[in-house]
Amino acid sequence: MSDGAIKVRLMKPTDLEAIVKIDERVLKVPRRDYYCMKFERNFEHRDTLPASLVAEDEEGNVVGFVMGHIYMGEYGIFQEEATLDTIGVDPDYQGLGVGGKLINEFFAHLKTLGVQKIYTLVGWDDAQLVRFFSGNEFIPSRTINLERTL
């Protein structure tokens, strides 16, 4: 399969089942409730701009996705910034450039919406994901992610 066979488009509500399936194949854990919540926010609330995409193979099957949102005032951050919070590629399509194509289309889409900076979080010990994002020009942020155990 060539990279040209993959088409990227805006995510639709009907993509839920395919995304849940891909995520479960990648993580080996079902997270349907998580994606139902994300889809509700993306498609039913009017306070977000569409920023999520899917990749389809030549037969129209969803084989990857990237999800994010544009800040609309959260944490005092305005529309020039967005977050990439979830990315997944069907294991059968990993290593074929699908993730890179999704990321590049995601960047282009957000740029047309006025976004100037994109954030994401990666576990410090997830070398594969750190390499992927580093290869797509992400660098360490000047913000600090704080946490507290309860």
Residue pairs with C-beta under 8 A, 6 or more apart in sequence:
1 57
1 58
1 93
1 96
3 96
3 97
3 98
3 101
5 57
5 58
6 55
6 56
6 57
6 63
6 64
6 93
6 96
6 97
6 98
6 101
7 55
7 56
8 53
8 54
8 55
8 56
8 101
8 102
8 105
9 53
9 54
9 56
10 50
10 52
10 53
10 54
10 109
11 19
11 42
11 50
11 52
11 53
11 54
11 65
11 67
12 54
13 39
13 43
15 54
15 62
15 65
16 35
16 36
16 39
18 54
18 61
18 62
19 35
19 54
19 62
19 65
19 88
20 30
20 31
20 32
20 35
22 62
22 63
22 64
22 65
22 88
22 89
22 90
23 31
23 35
23 86
23 88
24 30
24 31
25 90
25 91
26 88
26 89
26 90
26 91
38 67
38 86
41 48
41 69
42 48
42 50
42 52
42 67
42 69
47 72
48 69
48 70
48 72
49 69
49 70
49 72
49 79
49 113
51 67
51 68
51 69
51 70
51 82
51 106
51 109
51 110
51 113
52 65
52 66
52 67
52 68
52 69
53 65
53 66
53 102
53 105
53 106
53 109
54 62
54 64
54 65
55 62
55 63
55 64
55 65
55 89
55 93
55 98
55 101
55 102
56 62
56 63
57 63
57 93
63 89
63 90
63 92
63 93
63 98
64 87
64 88
64 89
64 90
64 93
64 98
64 99
64 102
65 86
65 87
65 88
65 102
66 84
66 86
66 87
66 102
66 103
66 106
67 84
67 85
67 86
67 87
68 82
68 83
68 84
68 85
68 86
68 106
68 110
68 118
69 82
69 83
69 85
70 79
70 81
70 82
70 110
70 113
70 115
71 77
71 78
71 79
71 81
71 82
71 83
72 78
72 79
79 113
79 114
79 115
80 114
80 115
80 116
80 117
81 115
81 116
81 117
81 118
81 119
82 110
82 115
82 117
82 118
82 119
83 118
83 119
83 120
84 103
84 106
84 118
84 119
84 120
85 120
85 121
87 99
87 102
87 103
89 98
89 99
89 102
90 98
99 132
100 135
100 136
103 136
104 136
106 118
107 118
110 118
118 138
119 141
119 143
120 133
120 138
121 145
122 129
122 130
122 133
123 129
124 130
